[in-house]
């Protein structure tokens, strides 16, 4: 895969090659926190409390944009 294709791929799924290999469509804690404009520690606490949707991949936490968008919409409605 060329650099241009990788860059396009990262734009589509919000990924960053600098943060390691992340499955397409899934974000790291850092990426999800940046998207939500919250600190990583806040996101970790909310995730561990079961308040934010997360996908566990082994020991790693991954977030999907669609899940975060739905969660944020529900927070506004509450």
N, C-alpha and C positions, 0 to 999 in steps of 0.2 A: 504494500500500500504506500503510495507516495505521500509526501508531506502535505500537499494540498488536500488530498482525500482525507487524511487524518484530521486536518484542521476542520474541514466541513463536517466530519463525523462528530467531532467534539462539540461543535456549535449546535448540532441537532440534539444531542443527548445531554448537553451540559457538562460533559466530562472534561478532564484535563489530564493529558499524558504526564504532566509533571508530578501528579499525585499517584502514579502507578497505573496499572491496568485495572480498569473498572468495567464491569459488564455493561454493554450498551443499554441506555435507558435507566441506569441506576447511578445514584450520586453518593459520594462519600459524605461523612459528617461535615467536613469542611465545606463542600460544595452546597449541601442542603442548608447549612447555617448561613452561608453567604446569600443564597437565594431568598431565604426567609428574613434576612437582615437581623439575625439574632446571633448571640455568641455560641460558640461550640459547647461551652459548659451548660448553657441553658437548654440547648437541644438535647444534650446527653441526659440531663435530669428529666426533661419531659418525656423522652423516649423510654427511659428506665421505669418511669411511672406509668407507662402504657398510654400516654396521652397523645403521642404523635405516631402515625403509622410508619412502620419500619419493616424491612426484610432482613432477616438475619442469614448471613452466608458464612457458615462456620462461626468464627469469632468476630467477624466483621459486620458492621451495621451498614445497610444501604437503603437509600430512599429513592422513591420514584416521584417524578414531578407531578404526575396525575394524582397520586395519593396526597402529596403535600398541598396541591391546589384544592382538592376536595376538603381536606382537613381545615385549611385556612378559610374556605367559604363557610364551613359549618361553624367556625369560631366567630365569624362576623354575624351569623344568623342567631347565635345564642345570646 
